[in-house]
Amino acid sequence: MASWKRTHTCGELRLEHADSTVTLNGWVQNYRDHGGLVFIDLRDRYGKTQIVFDPKFDPTMHELARSLRAEHVVSATGIVSDRGEARNPKIPTGDIEIKARGLIILNRSEVPPFEIGTEEEPASEDIRLRYRFLDLRRPKMQRILMLRHQIVTAMREYLNSEGFLEIETPILSRSTPEGARDFLVPSRMHPGSWYALPQSPQLLKQILMVAGYDKYYQLARCFRDEDLRANRQPEFSQLDLEMAFVDMDGVLSVVEGMTLHLANKVMGKNLVGPFPRLDYDDAMERYGVDKPDTRFGLELVDITKLAHETEFSVFKSAGCVRGINAKGAAEKFSRKDLDQLTAFVQEQGAKGLAWMKVEADKLQSPIAKFFSDAQQAELRNQLQAEAGDVLFFVADAREKTHAPLNALRNKLGEDLKLYDPAELRFLWVIKFPMFEWDETERRFIAMHHPFTAPLEEDWPLLETDPAAARAQAYDLVLNGEELVSGSIRLHQHEKQMKIFELIGMNKEEQEKRFGFFLEALRYGAPPHGGMAIGIDRCVMEFAGVDSIRETMAFPKTQRGQDLMMGSPAEVEPKQLRELGLR
């Protein structure tokens, strides 16, 4: 049985191994029968190597080789040889080939439903997820999962060097509803009672600070029963981190150091800190979003005052009019293109899209006639417009202009190729609002979560104007994607109870939901803060893919299904009876 044990991987052999006898194991990627010689490319996760079967050496082995097909699992023994002029410079092992001296078929494969070795997406996502055990053999998927391993290893490496302790927290927890919907697990031993799967280890990591473990982290599995999208899954991984006796600058310094370690060691970048910081209000004003992509400009310009002075009724009646100047893009947009952009922003919630092409002596647009010469000149001035630019405008209530303008800005940045896709541009967004108003429930809710501390100078606003209070909360944004979210926490139980009251939770509810946590805060809780970094999103950005499903070994579909395993699925009635359920 030892005769098929490999001596090398399929990506390892080079010219210096010439004349060595080796054994390789792997999957047949390509098969070529030239009427005499049979060639196969043998693949494993390390690479691929060409193997040649010559009928002159062993006719029986040659006939066996002729039966090989894609994805058969084989062990091949042979002599490493120089390919000479037939070398393949496209692969690392392209200078050599193996002249086969032995072949064992370890297992045969049915015809796969899609090609495994291609770099292009070989099939629809549903087919790929149905046959995930094949999809994961693809070199692209293997590179992504290896990158994920490198990222997680580098995270641990950095935090261990900074004196952090890795501590696990439970998966079976209790429901503390204030945020996303919980996944619930019935208890067989306590009928009528339920566990909840953790949305995050938030309260437990804070309790670890109370317990004196001043530098904690873990790679935590988190679960949220919410509607899915490209960067959201019902279960996901985050690097969870908490520190005691720190302020916001202390947390940001550690996270920034770890992020630079990842970017430079794993991605081979040469980035330095500190990362720029932007207040939430400034981010919304300049970009229309709290996670702007700063690899390119196209900042929003508020022209509301000027718009109200024009004769264009849509602008005159709008609460807010903001614009974007696409520099030098006039020749790139036909009328058809502009109509398609209008449809695009309408899909994002805008009522419409106004545009103007800037010419040397006038603005060319269906709405230009509603602007006097002086108003056109002022518009040019406010948007720093020059001949060849295109100006785009959205008019609506201010909060309703954010999403469509941000979507338009990102689309223009991509379509006009205004940035290098390989660039990593980090940005801290800080000083988020403490609360946002929930129209449905007619109450304030925490924008971050209710364990976040306000800025010290904003404590008085909690009595007079809670909507104006700002939080000691921070997000790290990478290329327009929220990578890290965190805050300085409330560590005094009276202040924690005050925040609970402001979000409509009376003392009885506080005790019912969070009594154990409030009790812990009464026993000498130190000042503390932390954050969580979405590992799946981090891998997605570093790998340059568009969905976190590409970064997970076994993801769910957008409907929360595992197509390979067929979950969620019905269970036996006996199992339900044991749990006291019908």
Sequence and secondary structure as in RCSB ss.txt:
>XXXX:A:sequence
MASWKRTHTCGELRLEHADSTVTLNGWVQNYRDHGGLVFIDLRDRYGKTQIVFDPKFDPTMHELARSLRAEHVVS
ATGIVSDRGEARNPKIPTGDIEIKARGLIILNRSEVPPFEIGTEEEPASEDIRLRYRFLDLRRPKMQRILMLRHQ
IVTAMREYLNSEGFLEIETPILSRSTPEGARDFLVPSRMHPGSWYALPQSPQLLKQILMVAGYDKYYQLARCFRD
EDLRANRQPEFSQLDLEMAFVDMDGVLSVVEGMTLHLANKVMGKNLVGPFPRLDYDDAMERYGVDKPDTRFGLEL
VDITKLAHETEFSVFKSAGCVRGINAKGAAEKFSRKDLDQLTAFVQEQGAKGLAWMKVEADKLQSPIAKFFSDAQ
QAELRNQLQAEAGDVLFFVADAREKTHAPLNALRNKLGEDLKLYDPAELRFLWVIKFPMFEWDETERRFIAMHHP
FTAPLEEDWPLLETDPAAARAQAYDLVLNGEELVSGSIRLHQHEKQMKIFELIGMNKEEQEKRFGFFLEALRYGA
PPHGGMAIGIDRCVMEFAGVDSIRETMAFPKTQRGQDLMMGSPAEVEPKQLRELGLR
>XXXX:A:secstr
 GGG  SS TTT  GGGTT EEEEEEEEEEEEE SS EEEEEEETTEEEEEEE TTT HHHHHHHHT  TT EEE
EEEEEEE GGG  TTSTTTTEEEEEEEEEEEE     SS SS SS  S HHHHHHTHHHHTTSHHHHHHHHHHHH
HHHHHHHHHHHTT EE    SSB    SSS   EEE SSSTT EEE  S SHHHHHHHHHTT  EEEEEEEEE  
S  BTTB SEEEEEEEEEES  HHHHHHHHHHHHHHIIIIIS     S   EEEHHHHHHHHSSSS  TTS    
EE HHHHHHSS HHHHH SEEEEEEETT GGG  HHHHHHHHHHHHHTT S  EEEEE SSSEESTTGGGS HHH
HHHHHHHTT  TT EEEEEEE HHHHHHHHHHHHHHHHHHTT S TT   EEEEE  BSEEEETTTTEEEESS T
TB B GGGTTHHHH GGG BBSEEEEEETTEEEEEEEEB  SHHHHHHHHHHTT  HHHHHHHHHHHHHHHTTT 
  EEEEEEEHHHHHHHHHT S GGGGSSS   TTS BTTTTBS    HHHHHHTT  
